[in-house]
Amino acid sequence: MYKKILVAFLFHFMISFSYAQEGMGYYYDYNGHFYVFDKGNTIQLESAHVDSIRAGIDYIAYMDYRGYLKVYYNGETQTIEENLPNAMYATPYALVYKMAQRLMIFEHGEKKQLARAVYAFQAEEYIVIWVDNPSVYIMAHENGQTSTIETSVSDNVINSGKTGNNIFAYSDLSNTFKVYYGGQIYETGSSNITDYKCGKNIVAYIDGFNNTFNVFYNNKVKTISDHIPKSYSVAANMVSYVDNDDNFTLYYNGTIMPLESWVPKAQNSKGNVIEYFNDTDLKIIYGGKIYEADKFIPNPKVMLGPNSVLFMDSNRKPKYFYKGKLASDFMNEQVTDMNLIWDLPVFRYGTNTIGFYYNGKLYDYETSKY
């Protein structure tokens, strides 16, 4: 079992990426023109300031100077609405938004109405959940299909619910804990669950009545600890947790594996990544493997993407982990700000310079004050 854990020590060198990370960048040039950064290429989209920018992996959405909602996708820009949405959320491959009461989605270059009227909605990477109006039904959209999760018998349909990348966990009106996954509803056999988290393909939850820590995975429920964990984090196909004896443990792809005999200062997750650290060591879990990223400054600013981690090392230089590889020494300038757009690193440095680190190369551009 222990052999399944691979520890990779990656220090102070540059590894070239054989594949390009995903994310769509944007900036204003020194004339105030709005540009998109698309896989190493730049294209001017507007000559004036824009608002309400939402960036996905394969699109950029924004409000132009006239108040029109536009989307850049596959090298072309189109207007999809002539007014500002009431709410707008960017998932990696779809823009989900609400126009008055209508719930809309733009994905793969096409606009589609999901519902004529909704009370509320949640949008994640592969699934959209909403409360229909006036039926109050709980609905889902995934893989181009719309399904009913729960029908209403009163003004209330469920007591609580949380959405993961492609999964929805909830307590119905009887406080029965259920999971909607792959178009099917699964009963967990537990009730009165209030502490739970969702990732991709997985839900972790605490059963206070039975004093157990459980996961829903591969369409089945499994108890992974007979004691309630002190803390836990959920990502794609995996859960990290601190058990009752202060051991830091990983559940990955159906297997329980020890991580550390000490309690991490923090553990955080997003997409396919879990990162954790003590006072000086940053470690990353990706694909069930542990990578010791670096010695770094205490209380660091660590950013997570679906497959990436961006952080400052002890020399205050940025380092970038992506799908099992670590890049360093790619930035000579003093960075004033940095961020991730999904998995695309974005840096600010110099007087007015913005840089995108893409496919092992830093692309930088002079920008305006915006």
Backbone torsions as a table, in degrees:
resi	resn	phi	psi	omega
1	MET	NA	-43.9	-176.6
2	TYR	-65.2	-24.9	-177.7
3	LYS	-68.3	-14.8	-179.5
4	LYS	-75.7	-12.2	178.9
5	ILE	-92.3	119.6	177.3
6	LEU	-108.9	122.5	178.8
7	VAL	-102.9	120.2	-177.8
8	ALA	-110.4	124.2	178.6
9	PHE	-98.7	115.5	-174.1
10	LEU	-126.1	102.5	-174.5
11	PHE	-126.2	130.4	160.7
12	HIS	53.3	41.0	172.7
13	PHE	-150.7	166.0	-175.4
14	MET	-104.1	128.4	174.5
15	ILE	-110.5	123.7	179.6
16	SER	-72.5	138.0	178.7
17	PHE	-84.0	129.2	177.4
18	SER	-87.4	-2.0	176.7
19	TYR	-142.9	155.1	-173.4
20	ALA	-97.0	138.6	179.6
21	GLN	-73.7	165.1	-171.9
22	GLU	-108.2	141.3	178.6
23	GLY	152.5	150.2	-177.9
24	MET	-114.3	120.8	-178.9
25	GLY	-97.5	169.6	179.3
26	TYR	-158.4	157.5	178.9
27	TYR	-167.4	168.3	171.6
28	TYR	-105.5	134.4	176.0
29	ASP	-79.0	-178.0	-175.5
30	TYR	-66.1	-14.1	175.2
31	ASN	-94.9	2.0	-179.9
32	GLY	82.9	13.1	177.9
33	HIS	-82.0	141.6	-176.0
34	PHE	-91.0	124.7	-176.8
35	TYR	-120.0	151.7	169.7
36	VAL	-107.3	140.3	173.2
37	PHE	-103.2	110.9	-172.2
38	ASP	-124.1	96.6	175.9
39	LYS	54.6	47.1	176.9
40	GLY	90.7	-7.3	178.5
41	ASN	-111.3	150.2	177.1
42	THR	-117.6	140.0	-179.7
43	ILE	-136.3	129.6	176.7
44	GLN	-75.5	126.2	179.4
45	LEU	-100.6	-37.7	-177.7
46	GLU	-143.8	154.3	176.8
47	SER	-99.5	1.8	-179.5
48	ALA	-131.5	168.9	-179.0
49	HIS	-64.0	144.3	177.6
50	VAL	-121.8	167.3	-177.7
51	ASP	-130.3	169.3	171.1
52	SER	52.1	48.7	-177.8
53	ILE	-72.8	132.2	174.6
54	ARG	-128.3	124.8	-176.6
55	ALA	-113.0	129.8	172.1
56	GLY	-108.0	-162.7	176.7
57	ILE	-81.9	-35.8	-177.1
58	ASP	-123.6	18.3	179.5
59	TYR	-157.1	160.3	169.9
60	ILE	-129.8	130.8	175.6
61	ALA	-116.6	146.2	-179.1
62	TYR	-163.8	162.9	173.3
63	MET	-98.1	124.5	-179.6
64	ASP	-82.2	-176.5	-173.6
65	TYR	-65.6	-20.1	178.5
66	ARG	-87.7	-7.5	-176.4
67	GLY	88.1	19.7	176.7
68	TYR	-91.4	141.6	175.2
69	LEU	-87.7	119.0	-178.8
70	LYS	-118.2	154.0	176.6
71	VAL	-133.2	128.1	170.7
72	TYR	-93.6	126.5	-179.5
73	TYR	-152.4	130.7	174.9
74	ASN	54.8	42.2	175.1
75	GLY	83.4	0.3	-178.1
76	GLU	-129.6	152.9	178.4
77	THR	-116.8	134.9	178.1
78	GLN	-136.1	149.6	175.0
79	THR	-87.3	125.7	-179.7
80	ILE	-110.3	-19.3	174.8
81	GLU	-147.8	154.3	179.2
82	GLU	-106.5	12.9	177.1
83	ASN	-143.6	161.7	179.1
84	LEU	-74.0	129.2	176.1
85	PRO	-63.5	155.1	175.2
86	ASN	-69.6	-33.7	177.6
87	ALA	-150.5	148.9	-175.2
88	MET	-150.6	130.2	-177.3
89	TYR	-135.9	132.9	-179.6
90	ALA	-99.1	118.2	167.5
91	THR	-97.0	172.5	-177.4
92	PRO	-55.3	-40.8	-173.5
93	TYR	-122.3	9.8	-179.2
94	ALA	-150.6	139.3	169.8
95	LEU	-96.8	119.4	179.9
96	VAL	-111.5	128.6	-175.3
97	TYR	-150.0	163.3	-177.6
98	LYS	-118.8	123.0	175.9
99	MET	-109.3	107.8	-171.2
100	ALA	57.1	-109.5	177.6
101	GLN	-101.7	-14.4	-175.3
102	ARG	-72.9	137.2	173.5
103	LEU	-102.1	122.8	-174.2
104	MET	-121.1	157.8	175.4
105	ILE	-141.2	137.6	172.0
106	PHE	-116.4	113.9	178.4
107	GLU	-145.8	143.6	179.3
108	HIS	54.6	35.5	174.6
109	GLY	84.5	2.6	-176.9
110	GLU	-127.2	145.5	176.6
111	LYS	-98.0	139.3	-178.4
112	LYS	-145.6	143.2	174.3
113	GLN	-88.5	125.3	177.8
114	LEU	-87.5	-36.8	-178.6
115	ALA	-154.2	147.4	179.6
116	ARG	-71.3	-32.4	179.6
117	ALA	-155.1	136.9	178.0
118	VAL	-135.8	154.4	173.2
119	TYR	-86.7	-43.0	-178.0
120	ALA	-157.8	161.3	178.5
121	PHE	-150.0	157.6	172.1
122	GLN	-130.4	137.9	-178.8
123	ALA	-126.5	127.4	176.7
124	GLU	-125.1	-170.6	-170.1
125	GLU	-57.8	-45.9	-175.1
126	TYR	-122.7	4.9	-174.5
127	ILE	-146.5	144.7	173.5
128	VAL	-123.7	130.5	179.3
129	ILE	-118.0	137.8	177.0
130	TRP	-148.7	162.3	174.6
131	VAL	-102.9	115.1	-175.4
132	ASP	-71.9	147.7	177.3
133	ASN	-121.2	123.8	13.1
134	PRO	-99.8	1.8	-171.9
135	SER	-68.9	-25.2	-175.0
136	VAL	65.3	15.5	174.3
137	TYR	-66.1	147.8	172.2
138	ILE	-91.4	120.3	-173.7
139	MET	-117.9	159.1	178.6
140	ALA	-138.5	146.0	172.8
141	HIS	-126.8	124.0	175.3
142	GLU	-155.9	146.3	179.6
143	ASN	52.4	35.6	177.0
144	GLY	78.5	2.5	-177.3
145	GLN	-116.5	148.0	177.1
146	THR	-111.4	133.3	-177.9
147	SER	-133.1	155.2	173.9
148	THR	-95.7	124.9	179.0
149	ILE	-89.6	-52.6	179.2
150	GLU	-137.3	137.9	173.8
151	THR	-95.4	161.5	-174.0
152	SER	-97.8	147.0	170.5
153	VAL	-119.3	-4.2	177.8
154	SER	-160.3	-165.6	177.9
155	ASP	-69.4	-19.1	178.2
156	ASN	-108.2	140.9	-179.2
157	VAL	-116.3	-43.3	177.4
158	ILE	-134.0	162.3	178.9
159	ASN	-90.8	-31.3	177.5
160	SER	-163.4	161.5	178.2
161	GLY	-163.9	147.7	176.8
162	LYS	-137.4	145.4	-176.6
163	THR	-112.0	135.4	171.1
164	GLY	-104.9	-169.5	-176.6
165	ASN	-55.1	-39.9	-177.4
166	ASN	-145.6	29.1	-170.8
167	ILE	-149.7	153.0	179.8
168	PHE	-136.8	122.3	178.0
169	ALA	-111.7	142.1	-175.8
170	TYR	-160.1	160.7	172.0
171	SER	-108.2	125.5	-179.2
172	ASP	-78.8	-173.3	-176.2
173	LEU	-66.5	-19.6	175.7
174	SER	-91.4	6.7	-177.9
175	ASN	65.3	20.6	171.7
176	THR	-77.1	129.1	-176.7
177	PHE	-87.0	124.4	-175.1
178	LYS	-129.4	162.2	177.6
179	VAL	-132.8	128.3	172.8
180	TYR	-100.1	120.1	-175.4
181	TYR	-152.4	131.5	178.0
182	GLY	60.4	32.1	178.7
183	GLY	82.3	4.7	-178.7
184	GLN	-125.4	155.6	177.4
185	ILE	-106.1	129.6	-179.1
186	TYR	-118.9	131.5	173.4
187	GLU	-90.1	130.8	-174.8
188	THR	-84.9	-16.4	-175.0
189	GLY	85.0	3.6	178.6
190	SER	-112.9	159.8	178.5
191	SER	-142.6	164.9	179.4
192	ASN	55.4	40.5	178.2
193	ILE	-87.7	125.8	179.6
194	THR	-121.3	-19.0	-178.4
195	ASP	-111.0	101.8	-179.6
196	TYR	-153.9	154.4	-179.9
197	LYS	-138.3	147.7	-177.2
198	CYS	-116.8	141.1	171.8
199	GLY	-126.2	-155.2	175.4
200	LYS	-86.3	121.1	178.5
201	ASN	70.4	6.5	-171.0
202	ILE	-148.7	147.3	171.7
203	VAL	-131.8	132.1	174.0
204	ALA	-112.7	138.6	-178.9
205	TYR	-151.4	154.2	179.3
206	ILE	-100.8	124.2	175.8
207	ASP	-98.2	97.3	-175.9
208	GLY	-67.5	-29.8	-179.2
209	PHE	-68.9	-43.0	-179.7
210	ASN	-94.0	-2.6	178.5
211	ASN	58.8	43.3	-177.7
212	THR	-126.9	159.5	174.6
213	PHE	-114.0	121.3	-170.2
214	ASN	-124.5	158.5	171.4
215	VAL	-130.1	145.1	165.8
216	PHE	-101.4	119.1	-176.9
217	TYR	-156.5	140.7	-177.0
218	ASN	54.8	39.1	175.6
219	ASN	67.9	14.7	-179.1
220	LYS	-133.6	156.6	175.5
221	VAL	-100.7	134.7	178.7
222	LYS	-135.1	134.2	173.6
223	THR	-84.0	119.7	-178.7
224	ILE	-102.5	-9.8	174.8
225	SER	-155.0	138.6	176.5
226	ASP	-85.9	7.9	177.1
227	HIS	-131.0	151.5	178.9
228	ILE	-73.2	128.6	-178.5
229	PRO	-70.1	155.8	177.6
230	LYS	-78.6	-28.9	174.5
231	SER	-161.6	159.1	178.2
232	TYR	-159.4	159.3	179.7
233	SER	-141.5	147.5	-173.8
234	VAL	-125.6	133.5	175.7
235	ALA	-133.5	-161.3	-179.8
236	ALA	-70.0	118.3	174.5
237	ASN	63.2	13.8	-177.0
238	MET	-153.1	155.2	178.4
239	VAL	-136.4	129.5	171.7
240	SER	-107.6	144.3	-177.2
241	TYR	-157.1	154.0	173.9
242	VAL	-98.8	117.5	-174.7
243	ASP	-82.7	-174.7	-175.0
244	ASN	-65.5	-22.2	179.6
245	ASP	-100.2	16.2	179.2
246	ASP	67.3	23.7	172.3
247	ASN	-89.7	135.0	178.7
248	PHE	-91.7	123.2	-167.1
249	THR	-131.6	152.2	179.4
250	LEU	-122.1	130.8	166.7
251	TYR	-103.6	118.4	-178.1
252	TYR	-138.6	124.0	173.5
253	ASN	52.0	39.8	176.0
254	GLY	89.8	-1.3	-176.9
255	THR	-120.0	139.3	176.8
256	ILE	-97.2	127.1	-175.9
257	MET	-133.0	138.4	175.8
258	PRO	-73.1	141.4	176.6
259	LEU	-107.4	-58.5	-177.0
260	GLU	-143.6	157.0	174.0
261	SER	-96.0	12.7	178.4
262	TRP	-129.5	162.2	-177.4
263	VAL	-90.5	123.3	178.5
264	PRO	-67.5	150.5	177.7
265	LYS	-66.4	-33.3	176.9
266	ALA	-156.9	152.5	171.5
267	GLN	-137.9	134.2	-176.8
268	ASN	-137.9	154.0	-176.7
269	SER	-141.4	153.7	172.1
270	LYS	-163.5	133.3	177.4
271	GLY	57.5	-115.5	-177.2
272	ASN	-101.2	10.3	-169.9
273	VAL	-122.0	139.1	164.5
274	ILE	-124.6	130.6	174.3
275	GLU	-120.5	147.0	177.3
276	TYR	-148.5	159.0	-178.2
277	PHE	-155.9	158.4	167.0
278	ASN	-106.0	-145.3	-175.5
279	ASP	-70.0	-28.8	-175.5
280	THR	-133.9	-16.2	-173.2
281	ASP	-107.8	129.3	175.0
282	LEU	-106.5	127.7	177.8
283	LYS	-126.1	149.4	-175.5
284	ILE	-128.1	134.9	174.1
285	ILE	-107.4	122.4	178.6
286	TYR	-141.5	125.1	-179.5
287	GLY	60.9	31.4	179.8
288	GLY	79.2	1.6	179.7
289	LYS	-107.6	150.9	-179.9
290	ILE	-104.3	129.7	177.7
291	TYR	-120.3	123.6	174.6
292	GLU	-84.7	105.7	-169.9
293	ALA	-76.0	-46.8	-177.1
294	ASP	179.6	166.7	160.5
295	LYS	-82.8	134.4	-173.8
296	PHE	-148.2	174.6	-174.5
297	ILE	-68.7	144.2	177.8
298	PRO	-62.0	151.1	179.7
299	ASN	50.0	55.9	-173.7
300	PRO	-78.9	166.0	169.4
301	LYS	-93.3	107.9	-178.1
302	VAL	-115.4	126.7	179.5
303	MET	-113.0	139.6	-178.3
304	LEU	-114.8	138.8	167.7
305	GLY	-113.2	-179.9	179.8
306	PRO	-58.0	-32.2	-179.5
307	ASN	-132.5	19.3	-168.2
308	SER	-145.6	161.3	173.8
309	VAL	-138.5	130.4	177.7
310	LEU	-120.2	130.1	-176.8
311	PHE	-155.8	166.4	174.2
312	MET	-97.2	134.8	177.4
313	ASP	-85.9	-172.9	-176.7
314	SER	-66.4	-19.1	176.6
315	ASN	-94.2	10.8	-179.7
316	ARG	59.0	38.5	173.4
317	LYS	-113.8	141.3	-177.8
318	PRO	-71.2	142.7	171.3
319	LYS	-128.8	150.5	-170.6
320	TYR	-136.9	117.4	176.2
321	PHE	-99.8	131.5	179.5
322	TYR	-146.4	115.6	175.7
323	LYS	49.7	47.7	174.3
324	GLY	90.5	0.9	179.6
325	LYS	-124.6	147.5	-177.2
326	LEU	-116.6	129.7	176.6
327	ALA	-109.7	136.3	176.2
328	SER	-146.0	171.2	177.9
329	ASP	58.8	28.7	176.1
330	PHE	-100.6	-3.8	-177.6
331	MET	-125.6	117.9	178.2
332	ASN	-94.8	-23.3	-178.2
333	GLU	-80.8	158.6	173.6
334	GLN	-77.5	116.1	-176.3
335	VAL	-80.0	130.3	177.1
336	THR	-96.0	-24.3	178.1
337	ASP	-159.3	151.0	176.5
338	MET	-151.0	156.7	-176.3
339	ASN	-159.1	169.7	173.5
340	LEU	-119.4	130.4	166.8
341	ILE	-103.1	99.0	-166.9
342	TRP	56.4	-108.8	178.8
343	ASP	-106.2	7.1	-177.0
344	LEU	-93.4	114.8	178.0
345	PRO	-73.9	137.3	178.9
346	VAL	-126.8	132.4	-176.8
347	PHE	-125.9	147.6	170.4
348	ARG	-116.3	133.6	179.9
349	TYR	-162.0	171.6	-177.1
350	GLY	65.1	-155.0	-179.9
351	THR	-76.8	-55.3	179.2
352	ASN	-146.1	59.3	-177.3
353	THR	-116.8	137.1	173.8
354	ILE	-118.6	140.2	-179.3
355	GLY	-130.7	141.2	175.3
356	PHE	-117.0	126.8	178.1
357	TYR	-95.8	110.1	-173.2
358	TYR	-135.9	126.7	175.1
359	ASN	53.9	42.5	176.4
360	GLY	80.4	10.0	-177.4
361	LYS	-135.4	142.7	177.0
362	LEU	-94.9	120.1	175.6
363	TYR	-104.2	120.5	-179.1
364	ASP	-123.8	152.9	-174.4
365	TYR	-144.8	143.0	173.7
366	GLU	-76.0	135.2	-174.9
367	THR	-120.7	169.1	174.6
368	SER	-88.6	-168.3	-177.3
369	LYS	-74.2	-15.0	-175.7
370	TYR	-66.2	NA	NA
